Amino acid sequence: MKALARYGKEFGGYRMIDVPEPECGPEDIIIEVKAAAICGADMKHYKVENGSDQFNSIRGHEFAGEIVKVGSEVKDWKVGERIVSDNSAHVCGVCPACERGDFLCCEEKINLGLDNNTWGGGFSKYCKIPGEILRIHKHAIWKIPEGIEYEEAAVLDPICNAYKAVAQQAHLLPGQDVVVFGTGPLGLFSVQIARIMGAVNIVMIGLEEDTKVRFDVAKKLGATHCVNGSRENVVERCQEICGKENLGLVIECSGANIALKQAIEMTRANAEIVRVGMGFKPLEFSINDITSWNKSIIGHMAYDSTSWRNALRLLQSGAIKVKPMITHRIGLSEWEKGFQAMADKEAIKVIITYDYAD
């Protein structure tokens, strides 16, 4: 079968390669991937060619599919069931994070379709869910409820991330305001969770290139205002919209240093800033205001089983909407078109399906 693989240890380019179909061990599950989505984490390696021949992984950690094989010792799952993976493949099972069911914060975690592994990922025809993870973490996969399509289930990863950031990590109350930096899926799903939770003003912060597609989608999904950081004074505009006394929560999904600086500047005393996005440059500004005004910067990583259980229910109910964010649907053979559309910000979510005849 064909698979989109990444090469190199830290950063490296993509290659479409031929790989054998995964073998099913006695505790394993094999799924046929029905839909996979491109994530921002995948984009970090797009057009990064380091000449490495070191295989890293088959990519695609946002995916859903149908079980086609189960091992002889598997009792909880059956061939034909529709499932979605939370992309965990290995955890230690004994660290403090694992003890509390926060498996994606295990220091030994390995993710399907993301980290160096041989189990597979969503950018191929089949993927193995290893039996080891299902012994430790029974909610490493979830049954897809009726009424949810594969392409919707495939993007539950960013939905659950947003759910944990807004609903579980922050202390948002109905009637408060929320500012969201970043117009990608994490930001747009954060807008939706804030809407569901009863926020009054939901302000989406983006840049000039986001005005082409993403601002209109943000408004359809619940943003009350969109602020163009390339042209407007973000701090002044947010304080004007909300009033500084109402600026108690910022969900920072861009990872940009300037966004964190602006979040600290705009917020009131005792505010919370949940940092969802990742940046790799050192900070070049003071963060003393978090001490002076008792503000909290909350680190965010992934989700837990509560996130998944509730996000699935919200998606099934129609409260969370995915299809307005799916801008492109392509075959795996056209993967470069999808990645380029993401790079050009013409796409929000690109859904990939396997289209090779093998």
Helices and strands as residue ranges (DSSP letters): E 2-7, E 14-18, E 29-37, H 40-43, E 55-58, E 62-70, E 82-85, E 88-90, H 96-99, G 103-105, E 110-111, E 126-129, H 131-136, G 138-140, E 141-143, H 150-153, H 156-163, I 164-169, E 178-181, H 185-196, E 202-206, G 208-211, H 214-221, E 225-228, H 234-242, G 244-246, E 249-252, H 257-266, E 272-275, H 289-292, E 296-299, H 305-317, G 323-325, E 326-331, G 332-334, H 335-343, E 349-353
